[in-house]
Amino acid sequence: MEESPLDRIREIAKRDPRYRVEAYCFIFEALDHTLKKLNVHRHVTGQELCGGAKDLAIEKFGPLAKMVLAHWGVTRTEDFGAIVFNLLEVGLMGKTSEDSIDDFRAVYDFDDVFERNLKIDVRLDPT
């Protein structure tokens, strides 16, 4: 019986316990989110994926985004790259010859995007 993608992700998470299974699943969701945002079906760069992951995390988790990601082991954009390259190793993602783990290096600062620059609307009546 062939292993499901989720089973393969669980194996990756056992082999590299820095990241929880949820972080790997989130990367796939972020990839889909990024492709929809770009409105094209093409290869996504590391920088684009980091941007999409940021937008999705803020959309889903709001002011708790940084804490949720940290709970999964993700505290910087380099972690997104490590997750992607772990997925590449088991054939769950693809890459081009130009892609590098360095594409994920310091794309943005988590404190800046998830704390200092996050605007929260606290109005009781948003109209």
C-alpha positions, 0 to 999 in steps of 0.5 A: 500500500502506497503511503499517503502524502500525510503519512510522508509528512509525518515521517518527515516530522519524525526525522526533523522534529524542528517542525510540526506536521501542521507547519508542513500542511500550512506550506501547501496551503500557503502555496495554493494561497500564493498561486491564487493571489498571483492568479497564474499557475506557474512555479512560485519562488521562495520569496513569493511563497514567504509572502503568501505564507505571511498573508495567509497566516495573518488572514487565518490567525490575525494577531496570533499568527506569530505565536501559532507559527512559533508553536509549529517551529517556524520563527523566521523565513528560513524555516519555510525554506527548510520545510520546503526542502524537506518536502522536496527530498521526499518528492512532495514538492518540485523545484527548478535548477535556479531554486535555492534554500537561500531564496528563503533567507531573511525575506522579512522579519517576523517581529516586523510583519506579525507584530509591529506592522500588524494593524488591528481594527478594534472598532466594535462596529466596523461600519 
